[in-house]
Amino acid sequence: MPRRRRRCSASSTPSRTATTCRTCSATSTSRPTCRPSSTPRTDIAGQALRVLGIDPGLTRCGVGVVDVLPDRRVSLVYVGVIRTPPDAELPARLLAVSEGIAAAIAEHRPDAVAVERVFAQHNLRTVMGTAQASGIAVAKAAEAGLQVALHTPSEVKAAITGYGSADKAQVGAMVARVLGLAEIPKPADAADALALAICHGWRGGATAPDAGAAGGLTPAQRAWRDAEKSAGKRRL
């Protein structure tokens, strides 16, 4: 008999507190692996840019929300991971990711959304799932009328660590340091989502299409901007 695929629950439980670190899941909820910043939301209301960072994926989709002040101080609002079982039906998995992202937007009301830009990989199955989740993230942000920016991994690494080739451990350690966390957020998808949010907050949306002058960009961001411009000219 052919193997029956599991149905994937589309429900997830976002945090209801202003500073929370927990893992939300379409199938299960695990205990927190880090501690939030002690800076309350009321201290920075009206001054901070609230950014939702999304590290797209089907099995694990990282979601992180931070408040970024003009002086670059950052406080944790929420971090979690939307999970779907690999053997569930694809439509149900996509729905779970969509509903999880929509819940995060509705709960935390970000000013902007930062999504990791998807690149081709050797594992076609993995990149397809990542691209599908990325498309959902962009669509849900657009549906909510939010600014959306796509950041490359090298841009995020350069912004967070000052080194565009930093490894995940270095990025995670710097995320924990910036947010004043006792532990690195886990799994790595959660830390990556926070890194995306911090990167976008610090850059002030400079990597959004056609935005910002070159002066505030890192070398990685300038290289990517120049590559996009060259590609656009070739298409004309």
N, C-alpha and C positions, 0 to 999 in steps of 0.2 A: 504494500500500500504506500502511496506517496505520503510523505511527511506533512502533517498539517502545521501551518504557520500559526504562531501565537498572535492573538489580538493585543494591540498595544493601547493601554489606557491613555487617554489624552489629558488626564488631570495632573496638575502639579500644584504645590502649595507655596506661594511666595511668602517672604517674610512680612510681618505686620509691624515690625519695629524699625526705627530710623537707622539704627546701626546694628546690623546682623550679619553673621557669617554662618551659613548653613548650606547644605546640599539639597536642592529640590529635585525630584525625580518623577518621571512619568510612571514609575513602577515601585519605587521605594524611597525612603528618606533616611539619610544617615546622620550621625551626630556631627556637630561642627568640628572643624580641624584648625580653626584659627580664632583669634579674638579681634573684635572690631576696635576702631579708633574710639577714644574717649570723648572726641569733639561732638557735642550734640548738634543736631540740625538747626535748632533755634538760634545758635550762636552765629550762624553764617547765612541765615535765610536772607534772600534778596541780593546777596553778593556772589554766591557761588554759581558756577556752571555745573549742572548735574549731567553726567555722561553715563550712558549705558553702553558697556563694552560687550561684544558678543564674539566668542570664539566658536565658529560654526562647526557642527558635526552632527551626525545622525545618532550614533551610539551615545556620545556625550557632547552636549552643547553648553559651553561655558557661558555664564551670565554674571556680569559684575557691574555694580553701580557705585560711582564715587561723586563726591562734591569737590570741585576744584576752585580755590580762591585765586584772585588776581596775583597774589604773592606766591603762588605755586604750592601753597599748603593744600593737602589732600586728605579727605576723611572718607572712611568706608561707610557706605550706606547698606549694601547688600552684596552677597556673592553666593552663587550656587551653580549647580549643574543640572540641566534637563537631560534625563536618561531615557533611552528607549531600547528594548531588547532586540538584538540583531536578528532573531528569527521571527519577529513580528512582520505583518504585512507592511509594505512600503507606504501606502496611503495613510495608514494609522500612525506610523512613525512620524511622517511629515506633519500630520495633524497635531500630534503631541508636541513637537517642536514649535509649531505655529502658536498653539494655545499657551505654551510655557512662556514664549517671548511676549505674546500679547498681555499675559498676566503681569509680567515684570514691568511692561510699559504702563499699564493701568495702575499698578500699585505704587510705583516709584516716580512716575511722571518726569522722565528725563527731558533735558533741553536738547540733547543731541544723542545720536547713536553712532558708535564706531564698530565696524565689522572688519574682521581680517580679510584681506584680499586673497582670493583663492588662486593658486598656481597649479599647473599641471604637475603630476607626480608619476612615479613609476607604477604605483598601485592605482590603476584606473578605477577600480571599484570604490576605493577610499575617496579619491578626489571627486567622483560623481556624487557621493553622499554629502561631502563637504560643500560642494557647489550648490546642491539642492537646499541644504540648510542655510547657506549664505543668501540664496535668493529669497527664501522665506523671511529671513531677518530684515533684509532691505525692504521687502514688500510691506511687512508689518510696521516698520518705522515710517515708511511713506504714507501708509494708510492712516497713521496717527498724526500726520502732518509735521513730522520731525526732520531736522537736518540729518543727513546720513553721510558718513565718510568711510571710505575704504582705505585701510592702512596695510602696507606690506609688513611681513615679519621683521625685515631689516630696519624699517622705520621705527617700529615699536621698540626693538632692542636698542637702537641708537638713542632713542628718546629716554628710555628707562635707565640704561646702564652706561650710555656714552660710547657703546661699542656695537656696531651693526652685526657682528658675528657672535655675540654672546650666546651661551647655551641656556637651556631652560632653567637649570639650577641657578644661574646667575640672575636671570630675569625674575624668578620667583623670590630670591633672596632680597632683591632690590624693591620689589613690590611690597614685601613684608616690612622692609625698613621704612619706605615712604609712608606707609599707612600706620606704622607703629604697632604692627602685629607681633605677637609672641611667637607665632609659627608661620611658615609659608603656607598659603592656601592650597588645599589639595582637593581633587587631583589637579594635574598641571593645567587642565582646561579652565579651571576656575581662576588660577593665577594669571593665565594668558588673557582671560576676559578683563580682569582688572588692569593688566598692563595696557591693553588697548584703550580702556577708558582714561587712564592716566595720561597716556601718550596724546590722545586727542584733546584732553583738557589743557595740557601744557602747551600744545601747539595752537590752541585756539581755533581749531578747524582749518589750519593752514594747508592740510593735505586734501581737503575737499576739492572737487573739480573746480578749476578756474578761480581758486580762492587764494588771497594773501600774496604778499610780495616775497621775493626770494630770501630776504634778509633773515627771516626767522626760521628758515628750514635747515635741517641737518644735511650733510653731504648725501646721505641715502635718499632723503626726500627730494633733493634737487635733481639727483640722477634719475629718479623715477619720474619726476615732472618733465624733465627733458625728453625722456624716452616716450612718454605719452604724447608730447607735442610732436615729436618726430613721426610717431605712428599716425597721428592725425593728419599730418601733411601728406604722408604717403597715400592715405585713403582718399584725399581730395582729387 
